[in-house]
Amino acid sequence: PRSTLSSSSAASDVYKRQYQRRVRGAKPGRLSTMYSPIMEIMNTTNPVAPDGGTSNVASFFGFMGASSALVFACLGAAYGTAKSGVGIASMGVLRPDLVMKSIIPVIMAGVIGIYGLIIAVIISVAVKPTGYSDFSGFACLGAGLAVGLSGLAAGMAIGIVGDAGVRANAQQPKLFVGMILILIFAEALALYGLIVGLILAVKS
């Protein structure tokens, strides 16, 4: 068993040396130049500062979680608002009396951006110059991605359903309740991400 462990460790050292040679010998202008700032941050030997300060890795992932939550959630909210707004404007030409009644998809799409804002603020407050571990940084990144990507999916669903729903509601008013139910279930996708994001943010 000892010989097996020594051979496996020697093989892993060989692989590490080969990887380091590839990274050093990579041609500029390719993916290496894209990832060089990130690799520079990740390679900094500062896991925990002697005075209890926060490492570069932890703060990097923490702030990336905050920005991911806000950016992806706002992308979903913007798509849902724009897509639903196009349908409302097209329908309002012939039925202007239904414009205010059909504004519900736009409101529900805007709420998704608020979800991302809430998580982004919580994560930003959690990242501190001292006492912020790598575990907390990874947890904040997971929270931000959970809220942001689920908000993006919900916003796309709300936009598509809202666009078709308001046009159909102008021709058949009985479809209004069904449209609202579909929008509620689409909004629930973002709410699921918000719940998981809050749990992960509390763990950090």
C-alpha positions as CSV (number, residue, x, y, z in Angstrom):
1,P,0.0,0.0,0.0
2,R,2.8,2.4,0.7
3,S,4.3,1.8,-2.7
4,T,0.9,2.5,-4.2
5,L,0.5,5.8,-2.3
6,S,4.0,6.9,-3.2
7,S,3.5,6.1,-6.9
8,S,0.1,7.9,-7.0
9,S,1.6,11.0,-5.3
10,A,4.5,10.9,-7.8
11,A,2.1,10.7,-10.7
12,S,0.1,13.6,-9.3
13,D,3.3,15.7,-9.0
14,V,4.1,14.9,-12.6
15,Y,0.6,16.0,-13.7
16,K,1.0,19.2,-11.7
17,R,4.3,20.0,-13.4
18,Q,2.9,19.3,-16.9
19,Y,-0.1,21.6,-16.2
20,Q,2.2,24.4,-15.0
21,R,4.3,24.0,-18.1
22,R,1.2,24.3,-20.3
23,V,0.0,27.4,-18.5
24,R,3.4,29.1,-18.7
25,G,3.8,28.1,-22.4
26,A,0.2,29.1,-23.5
27,K,0.1,31.5,-26.4
28,P,-1.2,35.0,-25.7
29,G,-4.4,36.1,-27.2
30,R,-6.3,32.9,-26.4
31,L,-8.3,31.7,-23.4
32,S,-5.2,32.1,-21.2
33,T,-5.4,35.8,-21.5
34,M,-9.1,35.8,-20.6
35,Y,-8.5,33.8,-17.4
36,S,-5.2,35.4,-16.4
37,P,-6.7,38.0,-14.0
38,I,-8.8,35.3,-12.3
39,M,-5.9,32.9,-12.1
40,E,-3.8,35.6,-10.6
41,I,-6.3,36.1,-7.9
42,M,-6.7,32.4,-7.3
43,N,-3.0,31.8,-7.1
44,T,-2.4,34.4,-4.5
45,T,-1.1,32.7,-1.4
46,N,-3.4,34.4,1.0
47,P,-5.8,31.8,2.4
48,V,-6.2,33.6,5.7
49,A,-4.3,36.7,6.6
50,P,-2.2,36.5,9.8
51,D,-4.3,39.2,11.5
52,G,-7.6,37.4,10.6
53,G,-8.2,39.3,7.4
54,T,-10.3,38.1,4.5
55,S,-8.6,36.2,1.7
56,N,-8.7,37.4,-1.9
57,V,-10.5,34.2,-3.0
58,A,-13.3,34.6,-0.4
59,S,-14.0,38.2,-1.2
60,F,-13.8,37.6,-5.0
61,F,-16.5,34.9,-4.9
62,G,-18.6,36.8,-2.4
63,F,-18.8,39.9,-4.6
64,M,-19.3,37.8,-7.7
65,G,-22.3,36.2,-5.9
66,A,-23.8,39.7,-5.3
67,S,-23.2,40.9,-8.8
68,S,-24.5,37.6,-10.3
69,A,-27.8,37.8,-8.3
70,L,-28.5,41.4,-9.4
71,V,-27.4,41.1,-13.0
72,F,-29.2,37.8,-13.9
73,A,-32.4,38.8,-12.0
74,C,-32.5,42.2,-13.8
75,L,-31.9,40.4,-17.1
76,G,-35.0,38.3,-16.5
77,A,-37.0,41.3,-15.3
78,A,-36.0,43.3,-18.3
79,Y,-36.9,40.6,-20.7
80,G,-40.3,40.0,-19.0
81,T,-41.1,43.7,-19.0
82,A,-40.1,44.3,-22.6
83,K,-41.9,41.2,-24.0
84,S,-45.1,41.8,-22.0
85,G,-44.9,45.5,-22.9
86,V,-44.8,44.8,-26.6
87,G,-48.0,42.7,-26.3
88,I,-49.7,45.3,-24.1
89,A,-48.9,48.1,-26.6
90,S,-50.1,46.0,-29.5
91,M,-53.3,45.1,-27.7
92,G,-53.9,48.6,-26.5
93,V,-54.4,50.0,-30.0
94,L,-57.7,48.2,-30.4
95,R,-58.7,47.7,-26.7
96,P,-57.3,50.7,-24.7
97,D,-59.7,49.9,-21.8
98,L,-57.8,46.7,-21.0
99,V,-54.3,48.3,-20.7
100,M,-54.4,48.8,-16.9
101,K,-55.9,45.3,-16.5
102,S,-53.1,43.8,-18.6
103,I,-50.3,45.5,-16.7
104,I,-50.0,42.6,-14.3
105,P,-47.2,40.7,-16.2
106,V,-45.1,43.8,-16.1
107,I,-45.5,44.1,-12.3
108,M,-44.7,40.5,-11.8
109,A,-41.6,40.8,-14.0
110,G,-40.4,43.8,-12.0
111,V,-40.7,41.9,-8.7
112,I,-38.0,39.5,-10.0
113,G,-35.5,42.4,-10.0
114,I,-36.4,43.1,-6.4
115,Y,-35.5,39.5,-5.5
116,G,-32.0,39.9,-7.0
117,L,-31.6,43.3,-5.2
118,I,-32.5,41.8,-1.8
119,I,-29.9,39.0,-2.1
120,A,-27.3,41.3,-3.5
121,V,-27.6,43.6,-0.5
122,I,-27.5,40.7,1.9
123,I,-24.3,39.3,0.3
124,S,-22.7,42.8,0.1
125,V,-23.2,43.3,3.8
126,A,-21.9,39.8,4.6
127,V,-18.6,40.4,2.9
128,K,-16.2,41.9,5.4
129,P,-12.5,42.8,5.4
130,T,-11.9,40.5,8.4
131,G,-13.2,37.1,9.4
132,Y,-14.8,36.2,6.1
133,S,-13.8,32.6,5.2
134,D,-13.7,30.8,1.8
135,F,-16.7,28.8,2.8
136,S,-18.7,32.0,3.2
137,G,-17.5,33.2,-0.2
138,F,-18.6,30.0,-1.9
139,A,-22.0,30.1,-0.1
140,C,-22.6,33.7,-1.2
141,L,-21.7,32.7,-4.8
142,G,-24.2,29.9,-4.7
143,A,-26.8,32.1,-3.3
144,G,-26.3,34.7,-6.0
145,L,-26.4,32.2,-8.8
146,A,-29.5,30.5,-7.4
147,V,-31.5,33.7,-7.2
148,G,-30.1,35.2,-10.4
149,L,-30.5,32.2,-12.8
150,S,-33.9,31.3,-11.4
151,G,-35.0,34.9,-11.8
152,L,-33.8,34.8,-15.4
153,A,-35.8,31.7,-16.2
154,A,-38.9,33.1,-14.5
155,G,-38.6,36.4,-16.3
156,M,-38.4,34.7,-19.7
157,A,-41.5,32.6,-18.8
158,I,-43.4,35.7,-17.6
159,G,-42.5,37.6,-20.8
160,I,-43.6,34.9,-23.2
161,V,-46.8,34.2,-21.3
162,G,-47.6,37.8,-20.8
163,D,-47.2,38.7,-24.4
164,A,-49.5,36.0,-25.7
165,G,-51.9,36.3,-22.7
166,V,-52.8,39.9,-23.1
167,R,-53.4,39.5,-26.8
168,A,-55.6,36.5,-26.2
169,N,-57.4,38.3,-23.3
170,A,-58.4,41.1,-25.6
171,Q,-60.2,38.6,-27.9
172,Q,-61.6,36.3,-25.2
173,P,-62.0,37.8,-21.7
174,K,-62.6,34.4,-20.1
175,L,-58.8,33.7,-20.5
176,F,-57.8,36.3,-17.9
177,V,-58.0,33.9,-14.9
178,G,-56.0,31.2,-16.7
179,M,-53.3,33.8,-17.7
180,I,-53.0,34.9,-14.1
181,L,-52.5,31.4,-12.9
182,I,-49.8,30.7,-15.4
183,L,-48.0,33.9,-14.4
184,I,-48.2,32.9,-10.7
185,F,-46.6,29.6,-11.4
186,A,-43.9,31.3,-13.5
187,E,-43.2,33.8,-10.7
188,A,-42.9,30.9,-8.2
189,L,-39.7,29.8,-10.0
190,A,-38.0,33.0,-8.9
191,L,-39.4,32.5,-5.4
192,Y,-37.8,29.1,-5.2
193,G,-34.5,30.6,-6.0
194,L,-35.0,33.3,-3.4
195,I,-35.7,30.8,-0.7
196,V,-32.6,28.8,-1.5
197,G,-30.5,31.9,-1.8
198,L,-31.6,33.2,1.6
199,I,-30.7,29.8,3.2
200,L,-27.2,29.9,1.6
201,A,-26.7,33.5,2.5
202,V,-27.5,32.8,6.1
203,K,-25.0,29.9,6.1
204,S,-22.3,32.4,5.1
